[in-house]
Amino acid sequence: MPSAPIRCLIVDDEPLAHQVLTQFINQTPGLVLAGTCRNAMEAHEHLTSQPVDLLFLDIEMPLMNGLAFLRTLKHPPQTIITTAYREYAYEGYELDVLDYLLKPFSYERFQKATGRYQPPAPAAAPAEERHLLLKDQGGLLRVPLGSIRYVEGCKDYVKVVTTAKTYLHHATMKEMADQLGPEFGRTHRSFIVAAAHIQRLLPEQVLLADGTALPIGNSYKPELLAWFKK
């Protein structure tokens, strides 16, 4: 278990389930009970005001099914399903839950489930705080990622087009994609664009805020669309 306490929320309409989970959480080092809810509405109010790390979620509850509630969360906490219904297991794992506990479950099985918890990775610094090192006038220049509008491949070199000027850099497009990170997307085998500078996505083109139009390669369309919707 990580040193920081894992804040747990129980969402279940059964009093006995609350008792068992509360006892298991209290006797497990590293876990702390942040609250208990009887239905999805109470859980939504709790998560809005007090985010948690680990959610113990029942499925069959009044007002809203637990899995339906989980789908409404844009950034759900890591979740362990606790239910008496085996038939929902596949659907639960499709929602990327940590584990699926069938009631009644033992403390050992509870420990195995909570042992799957992974502390969130530290958030990456914003693009404008990170830099790309480019050779310029015989030296190295730090170019803020937030200033880069797009990158264009030119045989053995790439053009790094920023809001101030254009740099010619010796690198491959794959190397550039790896260095730039998730704020940038590949639109074409010869172009990588910054999400922050996109104004509109068209069927065949990406339009940037300054009016620049970049092509979209057919093989990049599905991945580009999924990336743009994030």
N, C-alpha and C positions, 0 to 999 in steps of 0.2 A: 504494500500500500504506500502511496506517496505521503510525505510528511504533512502536507496541507490537508485539513479535514475535507472529506467528500460530503457535500451537503445533499441529503436525500429527501425526496418528497414521495409520500405514499398517496396514491389515488385509487380508492377502492370503496365500494358501497357496503362491504361486509365488516362489521365490528370485529369479528374474530380475526380477519385478515390484518386489520390494523394492529391488533394485539400481538400477533405472531411476528409481523414485520418490525414493529417497534422494538420488541424484545431482541430480535436478531440484530437489528441495527445498533442498539445500545450495547450489545455485548461484543461487537466487532470493532477492534481498534482501527482508527482511521475514518470511520463512518460517523456522521452526526445527523440526527433527525431534524430537518428544517421545517417540516410541517406535514399535516395529514389532510386529505380532501376526500369528500364522499362522491364527487362526480366531476365531469369535465369542466363545468362552469366554474366551480370553486378552484380547480386546478389552473384554469386560465387566469383567474384573478391573482392567484398566488404567483404564478410565473411572470406575470406582468410587473409585479411590484418587487418580487424576491426571486431572482433566477437561482436555479439549483444545478447541481452537477449530475445527479443520478435520479432517475424517475422509476418508481415501482408502479406499474400501470396495469390495472385490471381491464378486462375487455367488456364483459357484459355488465353495463351500469345503466341507471336511468338517465334520461335526457340525451346522452350521446354515447355511442360505442367508443371504447378506448382507442381502437385502431383508427377510427374516423377522427377522433380528437388529435391523435398523433400526426395525422396528415395535415392538420390545420396549422401546425407549428412550423414556422419558417426556419428557425434554428432550434430544434428540439434538444433537450439534454440527452445524454446517453441513457438508454431506456432498457429496463428489464420487464418483460411481460409476466404477470402473475395471474393465472387463470385456471379454472377447472375444465376448460374446453380445449381439447387437443386439436380440433379441426382448424383452429386459427393459426397454427404454427407456421405454415408456409407463408401466409400473408404477413405475419409478424416479421419474419426474417427478410421479406422483401422490403420492409421499412427499415432495415439495417439495425434491428434491436440487438442488444448485447447478448441476451439469453432469453429463454422461454421456460418459465418455471410452472410446472403443473401442480396445482393444489391437490392434496397437502404435500408440502416439500419439507425436507429436513434442513437442519442448520448447515450440515456439510454441503448439501446441494446449493443452499443460499450462498455459502462462502465461495463455491466454485463460480457461481454466476457473478458475484461482485468482484471476484478476482480478474474478470475480463475488462474491468474498467481501465481506461487509458487516459491519463491527464492530457488535456488539450495542449497541442504544440503552441509554443509562444508565437504570437501574431507577428507576421513579417512587418518590417518598417514600411511606412507608406512610400510609394514610388518616388515622391519628391525628396525623400530623405536618403534614398539610395542612389548610387552613381554607377556609371559605366566608364571604364578606363579606356581612353582612346589615345593613339599616338598622334601628336600634333606638333609640328615645327621642331622635330627632333626630341621631343619630350613626351611625357604622359599628361593627359588632360582628364579631369574628372567631370563628366557630363551628367547632371541630374537626370534620373529616369523620367521624372515628371515633365521634363522639357522636350523629350523625344516624341515626335509626332508619328513617324514611321521609319522603317528600314527597307531599303531596296537592294536586292542582290544584283551585283555586276561582275559576273565571272569570278575571279579570285578575290574580289573586294566587295564591300557593301557600302552603300550610302546611308549614313545616319542623319536623318533630316530632323532638326530640332526647331523650336520656335525662333531661334536666333540665327542659326546658320546650318550649313550642311558639311558633314565630315566624311572623308573617305577612309575606311578602316579595313585592314587585312583580316578577314574572318569569313567563315561559311555561314549560311543562313541558319543551319542547325545550331552552330555555336552561339549565334546571336539569340535564337529562341530560348536556349538554355539559360543564358545570362540575364535576359530581360525579365523573365518570370511571368506570373499569371495575369498581370495587368496588360499584357500584350498578346495578340492573337495572329495566327498565320492566315492570311486571306488568299494567298497565291504562292506558288513556289518561289516567287521573286519578291514577295512583300510580307512584312510583319507590321501591324498597326497597333497603336496605343488606344485602349478602350476610352480613355479620358478625352481623346480628340475626335472620336467618332460622333458625327451629327445624325447620320441616317444610314441604315442598311437597306440596300436595294437588291433585287434578284441577281444582278450582275456586277454591282459596284458597291464600294464603301465610300460614302461622302464624309469628308472631314469638315470641321468647323470653319476652316479657312477656304473652303471651296474645292480642295483637292479631291479628285476622284481616283480611287484605286481599284484595280480589277479583282474579281473573286473567281478563283479556279473552281471548276466543278467538283473536284475531289475534296476540296476544303469546305464546301458549303455546309454539310451536316455538323461538323465539328465547330465551325465558325458560329453557326446559329446557336448551338448549345452554349458556347462560351459567351456570346453576346447577351443571352437571356439571364445569365447569372447576376 
